[in-house]
Amino acid sequence: MRIVVTGGTGFIGRKLVRALSERGDDVVVLTRGGRMPPGHEQMLGPRPMCWHGAGKLELTVWNPEREGDWMTCVEGADAVIHLAGAGIFDERWTPERKEVIWSSRVRSTELLAHAIAGASKRPRVFISSSAIGHYGLHCGEHVVAEEDPGGDDFLARLTSAWEAAAEPARLAGVRVCHPRTGIVLGTRGGILAKLIPAFRAYMGGPIGDGRQYVPWIHIVDCVRALEHAMEHDNFDGPFNVTAPEPVTMNDFAHKLGEALERPSHVRVPALAVKLAIGEGADAILCGQRALPRKLVSDGFAFVFPEVTSALADLVSH
């Protein structure tokens, strides 16, 4: 298969590109600079244009804010997987940062969707990212799944606009999937890469009051879920990319401490999180008890369905 991937140099994208190429797919990575960022060459191969696996890896320069020659790369592709976007929790949520977060997702999705709709030979499927924040802030035991409505906070409004931006591709007859991704666990990025050093230094513990649910998923299962959506022609629309057994932050911190053989008693105060990222702290301090009902009903089998084995696997690496 020929697969176009945006965000292929990011945390999830690197793992996905490697998995697709190693199974023999030809992968085109849309990248802003025409080359991998420093250090990524070793993750993706000796040279970006010379993949060491079974498939071929190509790079195409793109600007996610305007049309350009990159749009022709979707012509004849079997699938387009759109993962690109500015990091939601990388910086404090100022009005300017929120605009960057919004435009990097919505505008880039609009351009890709129009490029797909205008292709003479369209892809079979457009997998356009979304996020578990779609359901809004649910701080208690409330369970959310794909059939539940969206919320009204910034992240919920963002995901609604983000998903709607893919509509031109759907109207053109292309199957469109929206992976509403939760907190992806891996050692090369994401929250776990930030927590492990603190735990190893005996400074780890829950964030906030710890009663909020963590909609986690192992990065291996995250990539497999994207592949599942790509390969199953009856699968479309939004689907939760989370493990079937969400846990509270208190439980998560305790299990991580056990995996690292460290205590988990140094709680991160809610005020510290709010001072660090502002309004974005609400999403971390509330969380969602999200279930992947659509994946489960479609027969998807998780390699790491519960957090103990997931953390043990990641810490061992």
N, C-alpha and C positions, 0 to 999 in steps of 0.2 A: 504493500500500500504506500501511496505518497501522502504524507501528512504534514500540514503546515502548523507550526506551533509559535505562538507569541508568548513572551515571558519564559522562553526556553533556557535562559541563563539564571533564572530565579531559583528559589529553594525547592519548590515542587517541580518546576520546569526542568531542572537538571536531571532529576530522577526520572521524570517521564521520558525525556529525550533519550536517555541512556537505555531505558527499558524498550522503547520502540525500535531504536536502532539495533539493539542486540538481538531482537527477534526477527530482524530482516527488513523492517520498513525503511523507506527512504524519507528522511525528515528534513524539512526546510524550516530553519529557525529565523523568524523575523527579529532583527536586532537593530537598535538605534545606531550603533557605530560601525557595523559591518565586521565586527570581530568580537571575540569573547572578552569580557572583562578580565583583568589580571588574575591569574590563578585558576581560571575556569578551563583553560586548555587541557590541563591534566585530568580534569573530571570528564571531559567530553572526548578526549583523544589526543594523540601526539600533535596534530594540527587541526584546527576547526573544520577545514575542508576535507580532511582525510580521516574519516571515522575508522576506528580499529575493529568495530564489530561487523555484523553481517550486512547491515544496511548502509546507505550513504547519507552523510550529513552535509547540508548546504546552508549557507548564511545569506540572507537578503536584508539589505539596509531598508529601514522603514521609519517614517515619522508618524506616530500615532495621532498626530493632530491635523494632518492634511493628506490629501490624496497624492499619489505618486506612482512611479513605476512598480513599486512593490505590489500594487493591487493585482498585477497580472499573475502573481505566484499562486493565487487561488485557482486559476484556470486549470482544470484537469486534476486537481487534488481530490483524493478520496475523502479526506476529512480536514477540518480546520479546528484547532483547539486553542482557544483564546484565554491565556492566563495572565496577560500583562496588566500592570496597574501599579501606581505608587503605593508604598507600604502604608497600611491604615494606621498602625500603631508605632510607626518609626519616629514620628515627631509629635510635638504638642499640637493640638487641634486649634490653630488660629483660623480666622476666616479665610486667609490666603491658603493655608494648608488644606482646608476642607475643599476649596475650589480645585486644588491640584488633584486631590483624591477623586473628586467627582469627575472632572474632565478626563483624567487618565483612564477611567473605566468606561464612562458613557460615550464619550466622543470616539474613542478607539473602536468600541463595539459597533457604533453606527457606521464607521468607515468600512470595517470588515464586512458587516452585513450587506452594505450596498455593493461592495466589490463582489461578494458571493452572488448576490441577486443579478448582477450584471454580467456574470461569466456565461460564456456560451456552453461550457461543460461544467456544471456546478458540482461542488462536493456533495457527497451523500449525507453528510452530517456536519453541523456546526455546533461545537461544544463551547459555550460561552459562559465563563465563570460568573458565579454569584457568591453569596456568603450566608452563613447561618444567622447573621444579624438581621436577616429579612424579617424575622418574626418579632422583632422588638425586644424590649427589656423584660425578662421574666425572672424575677429574683427567687421565686419559691419552687414548689414541687410541680408546677404546671408543665405538662408534657406538650411539645410541639412537633408536628410532622408536616409533610408536604401539603396536606389539605387545609392547614390552618392559614388564616389571613395574615397579611403583613402588618408590621407595627407602624408607628408614626414618628420615631426618632430619626436622627440623621442617617444612621446606617440602614435602617429599614427603608427610608425613602430612596437612598442611594441604590440599594439592590433592586427596588422596583423599577427605577429608571434604567438601570444597568441591563436588566432582563428585557425590558421593553425595547431597548435599542437594537436588539437582534431581530426584531419583527420583520424587517424587509427580507431577510433570508427565509424566514418561515413562509411569508406570503409568496415567495418565489418557488415554493415546493420543497425546500430543504428541511430535513429533520433537524430540529433545534433542541439541545439539552442544556439545562442550567444546573451545574453542580453547585449546590449551596454548601460550601466547604466550611467545616468547623475548625477547631484548633489542631493543626497538623503537627504530629510529634516526629521529630527527627533530630539527629545530632549535628547537622550542618546548617541549621537555621531554625527559625521559629522560636516559640517560647521555651522549648526544652534546652536549646543551646544557651539561653540566658540563665535558666534556673540551675543547671548542673554545676557551674562553677561556684555558685553561692552555697549549694548543698555540700559540695566537696570541701568547702572552707568552713563547714559547720555553722553556716549562716542562713540555711534554707528553712522555709516554712510556707504556710498558706498565704494567699493574697487576700486582703480584706478580712471579712468575718469568716470566710471559708465555707459558708453555707450555699453559695452559688454553685450551680452545676457547670461542669467543664465538658463541652461538646467535642471531645477529642477524637482523633483517628490516627493510627500509625501511618507513616508516609507510604509504606508498601501497599497498604489497603487503599490509600488515597489514589495512588497511581493505578491500581487495579480497577478501582471504581470508574476512573476516566476511560480506561480501556474497555470496560464493560459497556459503558454508554456508547462508545464509538462502534462497537462490534454488533450490538443487538438492535436490529432495525425496528423492533416494536417499542423501543425505549425512547421516550422523549419528554420534554418539559422539565420542570424543576425536580431535583432530587437531592436529599440530604446526604452529604458526604461526612458522616460521623459514625463512630462505632455504635453497636447496638446496646452497649452498657455504659451510658454516661455516669460520671461520678461527681460528687461534690468536690470543691477545691480542698477541703480538709482531707478527704480520702485520697485525693490525687497527691497532695504533698506527703501524706503518710506513706503511700506506696512508693513514691519516688525516693524518699528517705530510706525505706527498706531496701530498694534495689541498689542504692549507693552505699548502704551500710552506714548511714549518717542519721542524726536526729532531724526532726522537722518541726522544731518548736519556735523558730524565729519568725513571727508573723510580720508580713509587710502591711503596714497600716494603710487604710483606705485613703487617708489624707495624703500620704506620700505618692500614691498612684495618681491622685487628682492633681497634685502639684506638677507631676512629671508630664502628663499628657492631657490635662484639662478635661474637657467634655468627654473625650474618648474613654476616660476611666469608667464611666457608667457601664459600658459594654463589658468590661473586664470584671467589674465588681458585681454585676448581675448575672450575666451568662444566660444560657438556654439549656433546658433539659430536652435536647432534640434527638429524635429517633429516625433511623434510616429506613422507614417502612417501605419505601418504593424499591430500594435495592434488595431488601430482604424478600419482598413478595415476588421479585423477578428472579429469585434463585441465586443471588450473589452470596458467596461464602467468604466470610472474613477470615483472614489468616490470624488476626489478632483481635478477637471480639471483646476481650476484657483487658483492663489496664495493667494488671500485674504482669502478664506475659509480654505485653507491648513494651513496658518500661524495662523489663529484664532483658529483652532482646536488644533494645537501643543502648542501654548502659553497657552491655557486653561488647558492643562495637566501639 
